[in-house]
Amino acid sequence: MFTDMVGYTALIQADERLGLDKRDRYMSALESHHDAFGGAIVQRLGDGSLSMFPSSLAAVLAAVAIQRELAAQEVPVRIVVHVGEVIVEPERLTGRRGERRRPDRVLRGTRRG
């Protein structure tokens, strides 16, 4: 799972105190729902995170719970759940996509709209 707090850079520049408060609420929600669904945050990326879960279902349930909690607090987030296989390395995860005969394709994550 990859998460990102929407508009964090602009918010922190406009109102640092509010930006830090929202980031803290975002991180708190991430941590509590990762714990609840058996996930582990592998990497913190400023206002984002990369994590893994024991199953795709656990990741999706955690994503929905995170979105609901933060929407109620007016903290917008984007969440991407990769449901394929991953390569687990000491400090990162790499997700593969596509067919088995094309193992050279690596998921880096994309955003639309």
C-alpha distances in whole Angstrom, upper triangle without the diagonal:
4,7,10,13,16,19,19,21,24,24,24,27,29,28,27,28,26,23,23,23,20,18,19,18,15,14,16,14,11,13,15,12,10,14,15,12,13,9,10,9,10,11,12,13,15,14,10,8,6,5,6,8,11,11,9,11,10,7,9,11,10,8,12,13,12,13,16,17,16,18,21,21,21,18,16,12,10,7,6,4,6,9,11,12,11,13,13,15,17,15,12,10,11,10,13,14,18,21,22,25,23,20,21,18,15,12,12,10,13,14,17,19
4,7,10,13,16,15,18,20,20,21,24,25,25,24,25,23,20,20,21,18,15,17,17,13,13,16,14,11,13,16,14,12,16,17,15,16,12,12,10,10,10,10,10,12,11,7,6,5,7,9,11,15,15,13,15,14,10,11,14,12,10,13,15,12,13,16,17,15,17,20,20,19,16,14,10,8,6,5,7,8,12,14,15,13,15,15,16,17,14,12,10,12,11,14,15,19,22,23,26,23,21,21,18,15,12,10,8,11,11,15,17
4,7,9,13,12,15,17,17,18,21,22,22,21,22,20,16,17,17,14,12,14,14,10,10,13,12,9,12,14,13,12,16,17,16,16,13,13,10,12,11,10,9,11,8,5,5,7,9,11,14,17,17,15,16,15,11,12,14,11,9,12,13,10,10,14,14,12,14,17,16,16,12,11,7,6,4,6,9,11,15,17,18,17,19,18,19,20,17,14,14,15,15,18,19,22,25,27,29,27,25,25,22,18,15,13,11,12,11,14,16
4,6,9,9,11,14,14,14,17,19,19,18,19,17,14,14,15,12,10,13,13,9,10,14,13,11,14,16,15,15,18,20,19,20,17,16,13,14,12,10,9,9,6,4,7,9,12,15,17,21,21,19,20,19,15,15,17,14,12,14,15,12,11,15,15,12,14,17,16,14,11,9,6,5,7,9,12,15,18,20,22,20,21,21,21,22,18,16,16,17,18,21,21,24,28,29,32,29,27,26,23,20,17,14,12,12,11,13,15
4,6,6,9,11,10,11,14,15,15,15,16,13,10,11,12,9,8,11,11,8,10,13,12,11,14,16,16,16,19,21,20,22,19,18,15,17,15,12,10,9,6,6,9,12,15,18,20,24,23,22,22,21,17,17,18,16,13,15,15,11,11,14,13,10,11,14,13,11,7,6,4,6,9,12,15,18,21,24,25,23,25,24,25,25,21,20,20,21,21,24,25,28,31,33,35,32,31,30,27,24,20,18,15,15,13,15,15
4,6,8,9,9,11,14,14,15,15,16,14,11,13,14,11,10,14,13,11,13,16,15,15,18,20,19,20,23,24,23,25,22,22,19,20,18,15,13,12,9,9,13,15,18,21,23,26,26,23,24,23,20,19,20,18,15,16,17,14,12,15,15,11,12,15,13,11,8,5,5,7,10,13,16,19,23,25,27,25,27,27,27,28,24,22,22,23,23,25,25,28,32,34,36,33,32,31,27,24,21,18,15,14,12,13,12
4,6,6,6,9,10,11,12,13,15,12,9,12,14,11,11,15,15,13,15,18,17,17,20,22,22,23,26,27,27,28,25,25,21,23,20,17,14,13,10,11,15,18,21,24,26,30,29,27,28,27,23,23,24,22,19,20,20,17,15,18,18,14,14,17,15,12,9,8,9,10,14,16,20,23,26,28,30,28,30,30,30,30,26,24,25,26,26,28,28,31,35,37,39,35,34,33,30,27,23,21,18,16,14,15,14
4,6,5,6,9,10,10,10,12,10,7,9,11,9,8,12,13,11,13,16,16,16,18,21,21,21,24,26,26,27,24,23,19,21,18,14,12,10,7,10,13,17,20,23,25,29,29,27,28,26,23,23,24,21,19,20,20,17,16,18,17,14,15,17,15,12,10,9,10,12,15,17,21,23,27,29,30,28,29,28,28,28,24,23,24,25,26,29,29,32,36,37,39,36,35,33,30,27,24,21,19,18,16,18,17
4,5,5,6,9,10,10,13,12,8,11,13,12,11,14,16,14,16,19,19,19,21,24,24,24,27,29,29,30,26,25,22,22,19,16,13,10,9,12,15,18,22,25,28,32,32,30,31,30,26,26,28,25,22,24,24,20,20,22,21,18,19,21,18,16,13,13,13,14,17,20,23,25,29,31,32,29,30,29,29,28,25,24,25,26,27,29,30,33,37,38,40,37,35,33,30,27,25,21,19,19,17,19,18
4,6,5,6,9,10,13,11,9,12,14,13,13,16,17,16,18,21,21,21,24,26,26,27,30,31,31,32,29,28,25,26,23,19,16,14,12,15,19,22,25,28,31,34,34,32,33,32,28,28,29,27,24,25,25,22,20,23,22,18,19,21,18,15,13,13,14,16,19,22,25,27,31,33,34,32,34,33,33,32,28,27,28,29,30,32,32,35,39,41,42,39,38,36,33,30,27,24,22,20,18,19,18
4,5,5,6,7,9,8,5,9,11,9,10,13,14,14,16,18,19,20,22,24,24,25,28,29,30,31,28,27,24,25,22,19,17,14,11,15,18,22,24,28,30,34,34,32,32,31,28,27,28,25,23,24,24,20,19,21,20,16,16,18,15,13,11,11,13,16,19,22,25,28,31,34,35,33,34,33,33,32,29,28,29,30,31,33,34,37,40,42,44,41,39,38,35,32,29,26,23,22,20,21,20
4,6,5,4,7,7,5,7,10,10,9,12,14,14,15,18,19,19,21,24,25,25,28,29,30,31,28,27,23,24,21,18,15,12,11,14,18,21,24,28,30,34,34,33,33,31,28,29,29,26,24,25,25,21,21,23,21,17,19,20,17,15,13,14,15,17,20,23,26,29,32,34,35,33,34,33,32,31,27,27,28,30,31,34,35,38,41,43,45,41,40,38,35,32,29,26,24,24,22,23,22
4,6,6,10,10,8,11,13,13,13,16,18,18,19,22,23,23,25,27,28,29,31,33,34,34,31,30,26,27,24,20,18,14,14,17,21,24,27,31,33,37,37,36,37,35,32,32,33,30,27,29,28,25,24,26,24,21,22,23,20,18,16,17,18,20,23,26,29,31,35,37,38,35,36,35,34,33,30,29,31,32,33,36,36,39,43,45,46,43,41,39,37,34,31,27,26,25,23,24,23
4,6,9,9,8,11,13,13,14,17,18,18,20,22,23,24,26,28,29,30,32,34,35,36,33,32,28,30,27,23,21,17,16,19,23,26,29,33,35,39,39,37,37,36,33,32,33,30,28,29,28,25,24,25,24,20,21,22,19,16,15,16,18,21,24,27,30,33,36,39,40,38,39,38,37,36,33,32,33,34,35,38,38,41,45,47,48,45,44,42,39,36,33,30,28,27,24,25,23
4,6,5,6,9,10,11,12,14,16,16,18,20,21,22,24,26,27,28,30,32,33,34,32,31,27,29,26,22,20,17,15,19,22,26,28,32,34,38,38,36,37,35,32,32,32,29,27,28,27,24,23,24,22,19,20,20,17,15,14,16,18,21,24,27,30,33,36,39,40,38,39,37,37,36,32,32,33,35,36,39,39,42,46,48,50,46,45,43,40,37,34,31,29,28,26,27,25
4,6,5,6,9,10,10,12,14,15,16,18,20,21,22,24,26,27,28,30,31,32,30,28,25,26,23,20,18,14,13,17,20,24,26,30,32,36,37,35,36,34,31,31,31,28,26,28,27,23,23,24,22,19,20,21,17,16,15,16,18,21,23,27,29,32,35,38,39,36,37,35,34,33,29,29,31,33,34,37,38,41,45,47,48,45,43,42,39,36,33,30,28,28,26,27,26
4,5,5,6,9,10,11,12,14,15,17,19,20,21,23,25,26,27,29,30,31,29,28,25,27,24,20,19,16,15,18,21,25,27,30,32,36,36,35,36,33,31,31,31,27,26,27,26,22,22,23,21,18,19,19,16,15,14,17,18,22,24,27,30,33,36,38,39,37,38,36,35,34,30,31,32,34,35,39,40,43,47,48,50,47,45,44,41,38,35,32,30,30,28,29,28
4,5,5,6,8,10,11,12,14,15,17,18,20,21,23,24,26,27,29,30,28,27,24,26,24,20,19,16,14,17,20,24,26,29,30,34,34,33,33,31,28,28,28,25,24,24,23,19,19,20,18,15,16,16,12,12,11,13,16,19,22,25,28,31,34,36,38,36,37,35,35,34,30,30,31,33,34,37,38,41,45,46,48,45,44,43,40,36,33,30,28,28,25,27,25
4,5,5,6,9,10,10,12,14,15,16,18,20,21,22,24,26,27,28,26,25,21,23,20,17,16,12,10,14,17,20,23,26,28,32,32,31,31,29,26,26,26,23,22,23,22,18,18,19,17,14,15,16,13,12,10,12,13,16,19,22,25,28,31,33,35,32,33,32,32,31,27,27,28,30,31,34,35,38,41,43,45,42,40,39,36,33,30,27,25,24,22,24,23
4,5,5,6,9,10,10,12,14,15,16,18,20,21,22,24,26,27,24,23,20,22,19,15,15,11,10,13,16,20,22,25,27,30,31,30,31,28,26,26,26,23,22,23,22,18,19,20,17,14,17,17,14,14,11,14,15,18,20,23,25,28,31,33,34,32,33,31,30,29,25,25,27,29,30,34,35,38,42,43,45,42,40,39,37,33,30,27,25,26,24,26,26
4,5,5,6,9,10,11,12,14,15,17,19,20,21,23,25,26,24,23,20,23,21,17,17,14,12,15,17,21,22,25,27,30,31,30,30,27,25,26,25,22,21,22,20,16,17,18,15,12,15,15,11,12,10,13,14,18,20,23,25,29,31,34,35,33,34,32,32,30,27,27,28,31,32,35,36,39,43,44,47,44,42,41,38,35,32,29,27,27,25,27,26
4,5,5,6,9,10,11,12,14,15,17,18,20,21,22,24,22,21,19,21,19,16,15,13,10,13,15,19,20,23,24,28,28,27,27,25,22,23,22,19,18,18,17,13,14,15,12,9,11,12,8,8,6,9,11,14,16,20,22,25,28,31,32,30,32,30,30,29,26,26,26,29,29,32,33,36,40,41,44,41,39,38,35,32,29,26,24,24,22,23,23
4,5,5,6,9,10,10,12,14,15,16,18,20,21,22,20,19,16,18,16,12,12,9,7,9,12,15,17,21,22,26,27,26,26,23,21,21,21,18,17,18,17,13,14,16,13,11,13,15,11,11,8,10,10,13,15,18,21,23,26,29,30,28,29,27,27,26,22,22,23,25,26,30,31,34,37,39,41,38,36,36,33,29,26,24,22,22,20,23,23
4,5,5,6,9,10,11,12,14,15,17,18,20,21,19,18,15,18,16,13,14,11,10,12,13,17,18,21,22,25,27,26,26,23,21,22,21,18,17,19,17,13,15,16,13,11,14,15,12,13,10,13,13,16,17,20,22,25,27,30,31,29,29,27,27,26,23,23,24,27,28,31,33,36,39,40,43,40,38,37,35,31,28,26,24,25,24,26,26
4,5,5,6,9,10,11,12,14,15,16,18,20,18,18,16,19,18,15,16,14,11,13,14,17,18,20,21,24,25,25,24,21,19,20,19,16,15,16,14,11,12,13,10,8,11,11,8,10,8,11,11,15,16,19,21,24,26,29,30,29,30,28,28,27,24,24,25,27,28,31,32,36,39,40,43,40,38,38,35,32,28,26,24,25,23,25,25
4,5,5,6,9,10,11,12,14,15,17,18,16,16,13,16,15,12,13,11,8,9,10,14,14,17,18,22,22,21,21,19,17,17,17,13,12,14,12,8,10,12,9,7,10,12,9,10,7,9,8,11,12,15,17,20,23,26,27,25,27,25,26,25,22,21,22,24,24,28,29,32,35,36,39,37,35,34,31,28,25,23,20,21,19,22,22
4,5,5,6,9,10,10,12,14,15,16,14,13,10,13,12,9,11,10,8,9,9,12,13,16,17,20,21,21,21,18,16,18,17,13,13,15,13,10,12,14,12,10,14,15,13,14,11,12,11,13,13,16,17,20,23,25,26,24,25,23,23,22,19,19,20,22,23,27,28,32,35,36,38,36,34,33,31,27,24,22,21,22,21,24,24
4,5,5,6,9,10,11,12,14,15,14,14,12,15,15,13,15,14,12,12,12,15,14,17,17,20,22,22,21,18,17,18,17,13,14,15,12,10,13,14,10,10,14,14,12,14,12,14,13,16,15,18,19,22,24,27,27,26,27,25,25,24,21,21,22,25,26,29,31,34,37,38,41,39,36,36,34,30,27,25,24,25,24,26,27
4,5,5,6,8,10,10,12,14,13,13,12,16,16,14,16,15,13,12,12,14,14,16,16,19,19,19,18,15,14,15,13,10,10,11,9,6,9,10,7,7,11,12,11,13,10,12,11,13,13,16,17,20,22,25,26,24,26,24,25,24,22,21,22,24,24,28,29,32,35,36,39,37,35,35,32,29,26,24,22,23,22,24,25
4,6,5,6,9,10,11,12,10,10,8,12,12,11,13,13,11,10,9,11,10,12,13,16,17,16,16,13,11,13,12,9,9,11,9,6,10,12,10,10,13,14,14,15,12,13,11,12,11,13,14,17,19,21,22,21,22,20,21,21,19,18,18,20,21,24,25,29,32,32,35,33,31,31,29,25,22,21,19,21,20,23,24
4,6,5,6,9,10,10,9,9,8,12,12,11,14,15,13,12,10,12,11,12,13,15,17,18,18,14,13,15,14,10,12,14,12,10,13,15,12,13,16,17,16,18,15,16,14,16,14,17,16,19,20,23,23,21,23,20,21,20,18,18,18,21,22,26,27,31,33,34,37,35,32,33,31,27,24,23,22,24,23,26,27
4,6,5,6,9,10,10,11,11,15,16,15,18,18,16,15,14,15,13,14,13,16,17,18,17,13,13,15,13,9,12,13,10,9,13,13,11,12,16,16,15,18,16,17,16,17,16,18,18,20,21,24,25,23,25,23,24,23,21,21,21,24,24,28,29,32,35,35,39,37,35,35,33,29,27,26,24,26,25,28,29
4,5,5,6,8,8,10,11,14,16,15,18,19,17,15,13,14,12,12,11,13,14,14,13,10,10,11,9,6,8,10,7,7,10,11,10,11,14,15,15,17,15,16,14,15,13,15,14,17,18,21,22,21,23,21,23,23,21,20,20,22,22,25,26,29,32,32,36,34,32,33,30,27,24,24,22,24,23,25,26
4,5,5,6,4,6,7,11,13,13,16,17,16,14,11,11,9,9,8,11,12,13,13,9,8,11,10,7,9,12,10,9,13,14,13,14,17,18,18,20,18,18,15,16,13,15,13,15,16,19,19,18,20,18,19,19,18,17,16,19,19,23,24,27,30,30,33,32,29,30,28,25,22,22,20,23,23,25,27
4,6,5,6,7,10,13,15,16,19,20,19,17,14,14,12,11,10,12,14,15,15,11,11,14,12,9,12,14,12,12,16,16,15,16,20,20,20,22,20,21,19,19,17,18,17,19,19,22,22,20,22,19,21,20,19,19,19,22,22,25,27,30,32,33,36,35,32,33,31,28,25,25,24,26,26,29,31
4,6,8,10,13,16,18,18,21,23,21,19,17,17,14,13,11,12,13,14,13,9,11,12,10,8,11,12,10,11,14,15,13,16,19,19,19,22,20,21,19,20,17,18,17,19,19,22,22,22,24,22,24,23,22,22,21,24,23,26,28,31,33,33,37,35,33,34,32,29,26,27,25,27,27,29,31
4,6,9,12,15,17,18,21,23,21,19,16,15,12,10,7,8,9,11,9,6,7,10,8,6,10,11,10,11,14,15,15,17,19,20,21,23,21,21,18,18,15,16,14,16,15,18,19,19,21,19,22,22,21,20,19,21,20,23,24,27,29,29,33,32,30,31,29,26,23,24,22,25,25,27,29
4,7,10,13,16,17,20,22,21,19,16,14,11,9,6,7,9,11,11,7,9,12,11,9,12,15,13,14,17,18,18,19,22,23,24,25,23,23,20,20,17,17,15,16,16,18,18,17,18,16,19,19,18,18,17,19,19,22,24,27,28,28,32,31,28,30,28,25,23,24,23,25,26,29,31
4,7,9,12,14,17,19,18,15,12,11,7,6,4,7,9,11,11,8,7,11,11,8,11,14,13,12,16,18,17,18,21,22,22,24,21,21,18,17,14,14,12,14,14,16,16,14,16,14,16,16,15,14,13,16,16,20,21,25,27,27,30,29,26,27,25,22,20,20,19,22,23,26,28
4,6,9,11,14,17,17,14,10,9,6,6,6,9,12,13,15,11,10,14,14,11,13,16,15,14,17,20,19,19,22,24,23,25,21,21,18,18,15,15,14,14,16,17,16,14,15,12,14,13,12,12,12,15,16,19,22,25,27,27,30,29,26,27,25,21,19,19,19,22,23,26,28
4,6,7,10,13,13,10,7,6,4,7,9,12,14,15,17,14,12,15,15,12,13,16,16,14,16,19,18,18,21,23,22,23,19,19,16,16,14,14,13,14,16,18,17,15,15,13,13,12,10,10,11,14,15,19,21,25,28,28,30,29,26,26,24,20,18,17,17,20,21,24,26
4,7,10,13,14,11,8,6,5,7,10,13,15,16,18,16,14,17,18,15,16,19,19,17,19,22,22,21,24,26,25,25,22,21,18,17,15,15,14,14,16,17,16,13,12,10,10,9,7,7,8,11,13,17,20,24,26,26,28,26,23,23,22,18,17,16,16,19,21,24,27
4,6,9,11,9,6,5,7,10,13,16,18,18,21,18,16,18,20,17,16,20,20,17,19,22,21,20,23,25,24,24,20,20,17,16,15,15,15,15,18,19,18,15,14,12,11,10,7,7,9,12,14,18,21,24,27,27,30,27,24,24,22,18,16,15,15,18,19,23,25
4,6,8,6,4,6,9,12,15,19,20,20,22,20,17,19,20,17,16,20,19,16,18,21,20,18,21,23,21,21,17,17,15,15,14,15,16,17,20,21,21,18,18,16,15,14,10,10,12,15,17,21,23,27,30,30,32,30,27,26,24,20,18,16,16,18,19,22,24
4,6,5,5,8,11,15,18,21,22,22,24,22,18,20,22,19,17,21,21,17,18,22,21,18,21,23,21,21,17,16,14,14,14,14,16,17,21,22,22,19,19,17,17,16,12,11,13,15,17,21,23,26,29,30,32,29,26,25,23,19,17,14,14,16,16,20,22
4,5,8,11,14,18,21,24,25,24,26,24,21,22,23,20,19,21,21,17,18,21,20,17,20,22,20,19,15,15,13,14,15,17,19,20,24,25,25,22,23,21,20,19,15,15,17,19,21,24,26,29,33,34,36,32,30,29,26,23,21,17,17,18,18,21,22
4,7,11,13,17,20,24,24,23,24,22,19,20,21,18,16,18,18,14,15,18,17,14,16,19,16,15,12,11,10,11,12,14,17,19,23,24,25,23,23,22,22,21,18,17,18,20,21,24,25,29,32,33,36,33,30,29,27,23,20,17,16,17,16,19,19
4,7,10,14,16,20,21,19,21,19,16,17,18,15,13,16,17,13,14,17,16,14,16,19,17,17,13,12,9,9,9,11,13,15,19,21,21,19,20,19,19,19,15,14,14,16,17,21,22,25,29,30,32,29,27,26,23,20,17,14,13,14,14,17,18
4,6,10,13,17,18,17,19,16,13,15,17,13,12,16,16,13,14,18,17,15,18,20,19,19,15,14,11,11,9,11,12,13,17,18,18,16,17,15,16,15,12,11,11,14,15,18,20,24,27,28,30,27,25,24,22,18,16,14,13,15,15,18,20
4,7,11,14,15,14,17,15,12,14,16,13,12,16,17,14,16,19,19,18,20,23,22,22,18,17,13,12,10,10,10,11,14,15,15,12,13,12,13,13,10,8,8,10,11,15,17,21,24,24,27,24,22,21,19,15,13,12,11,14,15,19,21
4,7,11,12,12,14,12,9,12,14,11,11,15,15,13,15,19,18,18,20,23,22,23,19,18,15,14,11,10,9,10,12,14,13,11,12,11,12,13,11,9,8,11,12,15,17,21,24,24,27,25,22,22,20,17,14,14,13,16,18,21,23
4,7,8,9,12,10,7,11,13,11,12,15,16,15,17,20,20,20,22,25,25,25,22,21,18,16,13,12,9,9,10,11,11,9,11,9,12,13,12,10,8,11,11,14,16,20,22,22,25,23,21,22,20,17,15,15,15,18,19,23,25
4,5,7,9,6,6,9,10,9,11,14,14,14,17,19,19,20,22,24,25,26,23,22,19,17,14,13,10,10,10,12,12,11,13,12,15,16,15,14,12,14,13,16,18,21,23,23,26,25,22,24,22,19,17,18,17,20,21,24,27
4,7,9,7,8,11,12,11,14,16,16,17,20,21,22,23,25,27,28,29,26,25,22,21,17,16,13,12,11,12,12,12,14,13,16,17,17,16,14,16,15,17,19,21,23,22,26,25,23,25,23,21,19,21,20,23,25,27,30
4,5,5,6,9,10,11,12,15,16,17,19,20,21,23,24,26,27,28,26,25,22,20,16,14,11,10,8,10,11,12,15,14,18,19,20,18,15,16,14,16,17,19,20,20,24,24,22,24,22,20,18,20,19,22,23,25,28
4,5,5,6,9,10,10,12,14,15,16,18,20,21,22,25,26,26,24,22,19,17,13,11,8,8,5,8,10,12,15,15,19,21,20,18,15,15,13,15,15,17,19,19,23,22,21,23,20,18,16,18,16,19,20,22,24
4,5,5,6,8,10,11,12,14,15,17,18,20,21,23,25,25,24,22,19,18,14,13,10,11,9,12,14,15,19,19,22,24,23,21,18,19,17,18,18,20,22,23,26,26,24,26,24,22,19,21,19,21,22,23,25
4,6,5,6,9,10,11,12,14,15,16,18,20,21,23,24,22,21,18,17,14,13,10,12,11,14,15,16,18,18,21,22,21,19,17,19,17,19,20,22,24,25,28,28,26,27,25,23,20,21,20,22,22,24,26
4,6,5,6,9,10,10,12,14,15,16,18,20,21,22,20,18,15,14,10,10,7,9,9,12,13,14,17,16,19,20,19,17,15,16,14,17,17,20,22,23,27,26,24,25,22,20,17,18,16,18,19,21,23
4,5,5,6,9,10,10,12,14,15,16,18,20,21,19,17,14,13,9,9,7,9,9,13,15,16,19,19,22,24,22,20,17,18,16,18,18,21,23,24,27,26,25,26,23,21,18,19,16,18,18,19,21
4,5,5,6,9,10,11,12,14,15,17,19,20,18,18,15,15,12,12,10,13,13,16,18,19,22,22,24,25,24,22,20,21,20,22,22,24,26,28,31,30,28,30,27,25,21,22,20,21,21,22,24
4,5,5,6,9,10,11,12,14,16,17,18,16,16,13,13,10,11,10,13,13,17,18,18,21,20,23,23,22,20,18,20,19,22,22,25,27,28,32,30,28,30,27,24,21,21,19,20,20,22,23
4,5,5,6,9,10,11,12,14,15,16,14,13,10,9,7,8,8,11,13,16,18,18,21,20,23,24,22,20,18,19,18,20,20,23,26,27,31,29,27,28,25,22,19,19,16,17,16,18,19
4,5,5,6,9,10,10,12,14,15,14,13,11,11,9,11,11,14,15,19,21,21,24,24,27,27,26,23,22,23,21,23,23,25,28,30,33,31,30,31,28,25,22,22,19,19,18,19,20
4,5,5,6,9,10,11,13,14,13,13,12,13,11,14,13,17,18,21,23,23,26,25,27,27,26,24,23,24,23,26,26,29,31,33,36,34,33,34,31,28,24,24,21,22,21,22,23
4,6,5,6,8,10,11,12,10,10,9,10,9,12,13,16,18,21,23,22,25,24,25,26,23,22,21,23,22,25,25,28,31,32,35,34,32,32,29,26,23,22,19,20,19,20,21
4,6,5,6,9,10,10,9,8,7,8,8,11,13,16,18,22,24,24,26,26,28,28,26,24,22,24,23,25,25,28,31,33,35,33,32,32,29,26,23,22,19,19,17,18,18
4,6,5,6,9,10,10,10,10,12,12,15,16,20,21,24,27,27,29,29,31,31,29,27,26,27,26,29,28,31,34,35,39,37,35,36,33,30,26,26,22,22,20,21,21
4,6,5,7,9,9,10,11,13,13,17,18,21,23,26,28,28,30,29,30,30,28,27,26,28,27,30,30,33,36,37,40,39,37,37,34,31,28,27,24,24,22,23,23
4,5,5,6,5,7,8,11,12,15,17,21,23,26,28,27,30,28,30,30,27,25,25,27,26,29,29,32,35,37,40,38,36,36,33,30,26,25,22,22,20,21,20
4,5,5,6,6,8,11,13,16,18,22,24,27,30,29,32,31,32,32,30,28,27,29,28,30,30,33,36,38,41,38,37,37,34,31,27,26,23,22,19,20,19
4,6,8,10,12,15,16,20,21,25,27,30,32,32,34,33,35,35,32,31,30,32,31,34,33,36,39,41,44,42,41,41,37,34,31,29,26,26,23,23,22
4,6,9,11,15,16,20,22,26,28,31,33,32,34,33,34,34,31,30,30,31,31,34,34,37,40,42,45,42,41,41,37,34,31,29,26,26,23,24,23
4,6,9,13,15,19,22,25,28,31,33,32,34,33,34,34,31,30,29,31,30,33,33,36,39,41,44,41,40,40,36,33,30,28,24,24,21,21,20
4,6,10,13,16,19,22,25,28,30,29,31,30,31,30,27,26,26,27,27,30,30,33,37,38,41,38,37,36,33,30,26,24,21,21,18,19,18
4,7,10,14,17,20,23,26,28,27,29,28,30,30,27,25,24,25,25,28,27,30,34,36,38,35,34,34,30,27,24,22,18,17,15,16,15
4,6,10,13,16,19,22,24,23,25,25,26,26,23,21,21,22,21,24,24,27,30,32,35,32,31,30,27,24,20,18,15,15,12,14,14
4,7,10,13,16,19,21,20,23,23,24,25,22,20,18,19,18,21,20,23,26,29,31,28,27,27,23,20,17,15,12,11,9,11,12
4,7,10,13,16,18,17,20,20,22,23,20,17,16,16,15,18,18,21,24,26,28,26,25,25,21,18,15,14,10,11,10,12,14
4,7,10,12,15,14,17,18,20,21,19,16,14,14,12,14,14,17,20,22,25,22,21,21,18,15,11,11,8,9,9,11,14
4,6,9,12,12,15,16,18,20,18,15,13,13,10,13,13,16,18,20,23,21,20,20,17,15,11,12,10,11,12,14,17
4,6,8,9,12,13,16,19,17,14,11,10,7,9,9,12,15,16,19,17,16,17,14,12,9,10,9,11,13,16,19
4,7,9,13,14,17,20,19,16,13,12,9,10,9,12,14,15,18,17,16,18,15,13,11,13,12,15,16,18,22
4,7,10,13,16,19,19,16,12,10,7,7,7,9,11,11,15,14,12,15,12,11,10,13,13,15,18,20,23
4,7,10,13,16,17,14,10,9,6,6,8,11,12,11,14,14,11,14,12,11,10,13,14,17,20,23,26
4,6,9,13,13,10,6,5,4,6,9,12,14,13,16,15,12,13,12,10,9,12,13,17,20,23,26
4,6,10,11,8,6,5,6,8,12,15,16,14,17,15,12,13,13,10,11,13,15,19,22,25,28
4,7,8,7,5,7,9,11,15,18,19,18,21,19,16,17,16,13,14,15,17,20,23,26,30
4,6,5,6,8,11,14,17,20,22,20,23,21,17,17,17,14,15,15,18,21,24,28,31
4,6,8,11,14,17,21,24,26,24,26,25,21,21,21,18,18,18,20,23,26,30,33
4,7,10,14,17,20,24,26,25,27,25,21,21,20,17,17,15,17,21,23,27,30
4,7,10,13,17,20,22,22,24,22,18,18,17,13,13,12,14,17,20,24,27
4,7,10,13,17,19,18,21,19,15,16,14,11,10,10,12,16,18,22,25
4,7,10,13,16,15,18,15,12,12,11,7,7,8,10,14,17,21,24
4,7,10,13,13,15,13,11,11,9,6,5,8,9,13,16,19,22
4,7,9,9,12,9,7,8,6,5,5,9,11,14,17,20,23
4,7,9,11,8,8,9,6,6,6,10,11,13,16,18,22
4,7,8,6,7,9,7,9,9,13,14,15,18,19,23
4,5,5,7,10,9,11,12,16,17,19,22,23,26
4,5,6,9,10,12,14,17,19,21,24,26,30
4,6,9,10,13,15,19,21,22,26,27,31
4,5,6,10,12,15,18,19,23,24,28
4,5,8,11,14,16,19,22,24,28
4,6,10,12,15,17,21,23,27
4,7,9,12,14,17,19,23
4,6,9,12,16,18,22
4,6,9,12,15,19
4,7,10,14,17
4,7,10,14
4,7,10
4,7
4
